[in-house]
Amino acid sequence: MQNENKEAALGRFRTLSNIWLWPLRLGTIAVIFLAVNQAFNLHFFLGYTLLSNKYMYTLLFLIIPTIFILLPVTAKASKTRVPWYDVILALATAIVLSFFIFNSLQIMQNGWELSAPLHASYVSMVLWVLIFEASRRAGGLALAVIVGVVSLYPLFADLMPGPIAGFSFPIEVAAGYHAMSNESIIGIPMRAFANLVIGFLIFGAALQHTGAGKFFINLAFALLGHIRGGPAKVAIVASGLMGSMSGSVVTNVMTTGVMTIPAMRRIKLTAPFAAGVEACASTGGVLMPPVMGATAFIMANFLQVPYASVALAAVIPSFLYFFGLFVQIDSRAAREEIQGLNKADLPSVRQTLKEGWFYIFAFALLVYLLLFLRREMLAPYYATPVLLLINQLFSKDTRWGRKELFAFIDTLTKLFAELVGVLAGIGLIVGALSMTGLAGTLVNDLLSIAGGSAMVLLVIGALTSFVLGIGMTVTAAYIFLAILLAPALISTGMNPMAVHMFIFYWGMLSFITPPVALGAFAAASVAKASPMATGFEAMRLGSVIYFIPFFFVLDPALILVGEPLEILRSLCLASLGILIFASAMQGYLAGIGRLNWLERMFLLIASLLLPLPGGTVLPWSKLELLSAAGAVIVTVVLIAMLRNRRVIVQTRA
């Protein structure tokens, strides 16, 4: 789930021979068995359920060495040969983690995280260095710099200036805390992975390897391909669904984009626009329930709520985002008179459903287990075998053989390696902040800088989330700010769920916002379009997402907090506001026609007033906001309607 461009996404791993692949595959199979054993308390793999820390160390033992085998030390290093130093690093990691597995009970009973024997401290130092290098390979240089600096911070915290001063510790104590406490390497990020994320990674990989991507694209084409701007609307539906399950923007672009972007080009949409649509849809997919990627699971851990609560809170914001995309595409197609594809060239709905109904069944089963039975830990372990069983029994085209099974396991090996490398590194950041007490100090400093103003803090949070999202994975940026910034925002009276969702959303924006815009750049490589032109097109198409986080953090009814009528009213006003906003962005309002630049500007301003709660950004009541917005919208619509009618009459004359 890394924010890498196309080349990195497809070519950063080594291509290995069977002599290397088989140990990695066996390790991945062992990870799956361990996860199932822990989730169900089956006692079938080891005869007992592992202690929490022993389970974490065992997962690290099985996965971290894989990083040194799969990921070269630099991008220019050999992608076909495993050098001797990587073999040594992998073996050293296995030996060091074996020490922690063997001593896991003593670590818990004797409080080694703060008073470890000297030999355990030395082994902890080695683990610290190995985890840092693993996180550098998995997450990139920017993450490595932050992990390195912050994880070392406890050694010199007392020497720092006032706002960032903290308690300092000797290196052996800091190393022991990093390696053996439940707040660092095996802290919240790894606990979320071990208890929740593994199952959903397995389910997502199973969907992809049974052909779900092709099914969702065919279904979207069958339903929407023939309507105005059809292929672009297909991209929204297909990429949204696949992104929700893969949890990766770039992976989603590279799997669905290769089919949706050429289809958009066939109806004469420009290459940057087609790539921008795919980038925005893939980004939105990661924000859409039921899966949403690793960050959402970690959010549930931070908030100490069931994952289903996070998924439900994301329903309206994700709907508003995709609704805004849909309206923008429809307005663009109407303005430029772009029609859909010929029905004869499209798959039939009936045949598509007949061939892939079991994907919908598996998806529905997952949603039922998540949202209705609230079995988030167990849901993917039920849904995945059901999906695979039905695929083997009823689908001749996507039925697995030996080759497909190995491809599935190899995919999971890479997913586990990337994600665990990043999460263990982020754990070092969390541990350093926890150890020194810096998080609490910074919260007070932030409140002081903002003068207690919630709006100033929100702007600081938005900008910081965006900047961190450029250089770090979304998960890393989210965790960093969930510790440092979220408590300050919550202390001003904001809803905790809304605050954490706000940080999550703004961290995602770097995927479609230049100068980085990695999701847009990946889509540009598929469309053979200018990367920067695609980035700016994606930014305009996805512009509504810059405002949606402010809407729901100021009005928690949009994350389903409040009475049903209040939620319905907020949803209707937000939907109307986004309809007008998206139409104004493209210069065409359905039923009215084209808009000039002045009309668009007034409509954009008025549309943002509709969802805004009273007495927040502006010192007006809700009634005053609605009155002002209504007056502007009605006036502009009437003027635009009269002007367009006059143009039609003159054209006919």
BELJOBEL-V658041 format. One record per pair of residues at least 6 apart in sequence whose C-alpha atoms are under 7 Angstrom apart, sorted by the first residue. I is the first residue (numbers start at 1). J is the second residue. D is the distance in Angstrom with one decimal. If there is no record, write none. Layout:
i=(I;I)
j=(J;J)
d=(D;D)
This chain:
i=(1;1;1;2;2;2;3;3;3;4;4;5;5;5;5;6;12;13;13;13;14;14;14;14;15;15;16;24;24;25;25;25;27;28;28;31;31;33;35;37;37;37;37;38;39;39;41;43;53;54;54;56;57;57;57;58;61;61;63;63;64;64;64;65;65;65;66;67;67;68;68;68;69;69;69;71;72;72;73;93;96;96;107;112;113;113;113;113;114;114;114;116;121;121;121;122;124;124;124;125;127;128;128;131;131;132;132;132;134;135;135;135;135;135;136;136;138;138;138;139;142;142;143;143;147;147;147;147;150;150;151;151;151;153;154;154;154;154;154;154;155;155;155;155;156;157;157;157;157;158;158;158;158;159;163;163;163;164;164;165;166;166;166;167;167;168;178;178;178;178;179;183;183;183;184;184;184;184;185;185;185;185;186;187;188;188;189;189;189;190;190;192;192;192;195;196;196;197;197;199;199;200;202;203;203;204;204;205;205;206;206;209;210;211;212;213;213;215;216;217;217;218;218;219;219;220;220;220;221;221;221;221;222;222;222;222;223;224;224;224;225;225;225;225;226;226;226;226;227;227;228;228;228;228;228;229;229;229;229;229;229;230;230;231;231;231;231;232;232;232;233;235;235;235;236;239;239;239;239;239;240;240;240;240;241;242;242;243;243;243;243;243;244;244;244;244;244;244;244;244;245;245;246;246;247;247;247;248;249;249;249;249;250;250;252;253;253;253;253;253;257;257;258;261;261;261;264;265;265;267;267;267;271;271;272;272;272;272;272;272;273;273;275;275;275;275;275;276;276;276;276;276;277;278;279;279;279;279;279;280;280;280;283;284;286;286;287;288;288;288;289;289;289;290;290;295;296;297;300;300;300;307;308;308;308;308;313;313;314;316;316;317;317;320;321;321;324;324;324;324;325;325;327;327;327;328;328;328;328;331;331;331;331;332;335;335;358;358;362;362;362;365;366;366;366;369;369;369;370;370;391;391;392;392;426;433;439;439;442;443;443;443;443;446;447;450;450;454;454;457;461;461;462;462;465;465;465;465;466;466;466;466;468;469;469;469;469;470;470;474;474;477;478;478;478;482;486;486;489;490;490;495;498;498;498;499;502;502;505;510;510;511;511;511;511;512;512;512;512;512;512;513;513;514;514;514;517;520;520;520;521;521;524;524;524;551;551;552;552;554;555;557;557;557;558;558;558;560;570;573;573;574;574;577;577;577;577;578;580;580;581;581;581;583;584;584;584;587;587;587;587;588;588;592;592;593;595;599;602;603;606;606;606;607;609;609;610;610;610;613;614;614;614;615)
j=(247;248;419;139;248;473;250;473;518;250;518;250;518;521;522;522;71;70;71;79;70;71;79;80;79;80;80;66;413;409;410;413;62;409;413;59;62;45;194;43;44;45;49;49;377;378;49;49;104;101;104;186;97;100;101;101;94;97;416;417;134;417;421;90;93;94;417;134;417;86;89;90;82;86;87;137;78;79;137;130;123;127;180;180;176;177;180;181;173;176;177;176;172;175;176;172;175;176;179;175;179;175;179;424;425;144;148;425;421;144;421;422;424;425;143;144;418;421;422;422;471;472;471;472;425;426;428;429;429;432;428;429;432;432;167;168;169;174;432;436;168;169;170;171;168;165;166;167;168;165;166;167;168;165;441;442;445;438;442;438;436;437;438;436;437;436;184;185;428;431;185;430;431;434;427;428;430;431;424;425;427;428;427;427;298;301;298;423;427;423;424;297;298;301;377;297;377;294;297;380;381;380;412;380;384;245;246;408;412;384;408;408;398;398;359;242;256;356;238;234;238;347;352;349;352;234;237;238;231;234;346;347;346;347;348;349;349;230;233;234;231;234;340;341;340;341;342;343;339;340;330;333;338;339;340;329;330;333;338;339;340;340;341;260;263;264;340;264;277;329;326;260;278;281;281;252;256;281;282;285;281;282;284;285;285;252;285;249;252;282;285;286;285;286;287;288;289;290;291;292;291;292;252;293;286;292;293;286;282;283;286;519;519;522;282;278;279;282;522;523;278;523;526;274;275;527;274;271;274;338;339;340;527;529;524;529;530;533;534;537;534;537;520;523;524;527;534;520;534;535;537;538;538;523;512;519;520;523;538;512;538;542;511;318;292;293;318;314;315;318;311;314;315;311;367;475;310;307;306;307;310;376;370;371;374;376;559;560;559;558;559;548;558;575;544;545;544;578;579;582;541;542;579;582;583;541;582;583;586;583;586;588;589;586;588;594;387;390;383;386;387;383;379;380;383;375;376;379;376;379;398;399;399;400;476;439;483;484;484;484;485;487;488;488;488;456;457;489;492;489;485;503;503;506;477;503;506;507;506;507;509;510;477;477;507;508;510;510;516;507;508;507;503;504;507;500;499;500;499;496;499;556;552;553;556;553;549;553;549;516;517;517;518;519;520;518;519;520;535;538;539;535;539;532;535;536;535;534;535;538;531;535;530;531;534;611;612;558;559;613;613;566;567;570;567;570;571;567;611;610;611;610;611;607;608;610;611;607;603;607;603;604;607;589;600;603;604;594;595;596;600;594;595;640;641;644;640;636;632;633;629;632;633;629;625;629;625;626;629;622;620;621;622;621)
d=(6.4;4.8;6.5;7.0;6.9;6.0;6.6;6.0;6.5;6.7;6.5;6.8;5.7;6.8;5.3;5.1;6.6;5.4;5.2;6.8;5.2;6.2;4.2;5.5;6.0;5.1;6.0;6.6;6.9;6.3;6.6;6.9;5.5;6.9;5.7;6.4;6.9;6.9;6.9;6.2;6.8;6.5;6.8;5.9;6.7;6.6;5.9;5.8;6.4;5.3;5.5;6.3;6.3;6.7;5.8;6.5;5.5;5.6;6.8;5.8;6.9;6.6;6.7;4.2;6.0;6.6;6.3;6.3;5.5;5.4;6.7;5.8;6.3;6.3;7.0;6.4;6.9;6.9;6.7;6.7;6.5;6.6;6.9;6.8;5.1;4.5;4.8;4.9;6.2;6.6;6.0;6.5;5.2;6.2;5.3;7.0;5.3;5.5;5.4;5.2;6.9;6.7;6.9;6.7;6.3;6.9;6.9;6.0;5.4;6.4;4.5;5.0;7.0;5.1;6.7;4.7;5.0;5.4;5.9;5.5;5.4;6.2;6.9;5.3;6.3;6.7;6.6;5.8;5.7;6.4;5.4;5.4;5.2;6.7;6.9;4.8;5.7;6.7;6.1;6.0;5.3;5.4;6.1;6.2;5.7;5.4;4.8;5.8;4.9;5.5;5.4;5.7;5.4;6.9;6.9;6.7;6.6;6.5;7.0;7.0;5.1;6.1;5.6;4.7;6.9;6.5;5.1;5.9;6.3;6.0;6.1;6.6;5.2;7.0;4.4;5.1;5.7;3.9;5.0;7.0;4.4;5.5;6.7;6.0;7.0;6.8;6.1;5.5;6.2;6.0;6.4;6.1;5.4;6.7;6.5;6.8;5.3;6.0;6.9;5.2;6.1;5.6;6.9;5.8;5.2;5.2;5.4;6.7;7.0;6.8;6.9;6.4;5.5;6.4;6.4;6.5;6.7;6.1;5.4;7.0;5.1;6.5;6.6;6.4;6.1;5.0;6.3;6.2;7.0;5.7;6.5;7.0;5.9;5.3;5.5;5.2;6.7;5.3;6.7;6.1;5.3;6.4;5.9;5.8;4.4;4.8;6.0;5.7;6.7;4.8;6.8;6.2;6.3;4.5;4.8;6.8;6.3;5.2;5.8;5.5;5.2;4.7;6.8;6.5;5.8;5.1;6.9;5.8;6.7;6.9;6.4;5.5;6.0;6.7;4.9;6.6;6.1;5.6;5.1;6.4;5.6;5.9;6.2;3.9;6.2;6.6;6.8;6.6;5.6;5.5;4.0;5.2;4.6;4.9;7.0;5.4;6.2;6.7;5.4;5.0;5.5;6.8;7.0;6.9;5.0;5.4;3.9;6.5;5.2;5.3;6.8;6.0;5.4;6.5;5.8;6.5;6.5;6.0;6.8;6.0;6.1;6.8;6.4;5.6;6.4;6.3;5.9;6.6;6.8;6.7;7.0;6.9;5.6;5.4;6.8;5.5;6.7;6.0;4.3;6.5;6.6;5.9;6.7;4.9;5.4;5.9;6.2;6.0;5.4;6.8;5.5;4.1;6.5;6.6;6.7;5.3;4.9;6.0;6.6;6.7;6.1;5.9;7.0;6.9;4.6;6.2;6.1;6.6;6.9;5.4;5.2;6.5;6.5;5.8;6.4;5.0;6.8;6.2;6.1;5.2;6.4;6.4;5.8;5.4;6.4;6.9;4.4;6.0;6.4;6.1;6.4;6.7;6.9;6.5;6.6;6.1;6.5;5.8;6.5;5.7;6.4;6.6;6.4;6.0;6.5;6.7;5.1;5.9;6.1;6.0;6.1;5.4;6.7;5.8;6.1;6.9;6.8;6.7;5.7;6.9;5.6;6.3;5.8;6.5;5.7;5.5;6.9;5.4;5.0;6.2;6.9;5.9;5.0;6.7;6.0;5.7;6.3;5.2;6.5;6.2;6.5;6.6;5.1;6.9;6.3;5.6;5.9;6.6;6.1;6.6;6.8;6.9;6.9;5.7;6.5;6.1;5.5;4.8;5.6;5.0;6.3;5.9;5.4;5.7;4.7;6.7;5.7;5.4;6.5;5.6;6.3;6.6;6.3;5.8;6.7;6.6;6.2;6.6;6.8;5.7;6.9;6.8;6.4;4.9;6.5;6.1;5.1;6.6;6.6;6.6;5.5;4.3;5.0;4.8;6.6;6.9;6.0;5.5;5.9;5.7;5.6;6.0;5.5;6.9;5.5;6.7;5.9;6.0;5.3;6.6;5.0;6.8;6.4;5.4;6.1;6.5;6.4;5.1;6.4;6.8;6.3;6.6;4.8;6.5;6.3;6.4;6.4;6.3;6.6;5.7;5.3;6.6;4.7;4.3;6.2;5.6;6.5;6.7;6.7;5.9;6.8;5.2;5.5;5.1;4.7;6.3;6.2;5.8;4.8;6.7;6.4;4.4;5.5;6.9;5.4;6.6;6.4;6.0;7.0;6.1;4.6;6.4;6.6;6.9;6.0;6.0;6.9;5.9;6.4;5.9;5.6;4.3;4.2;5.7)
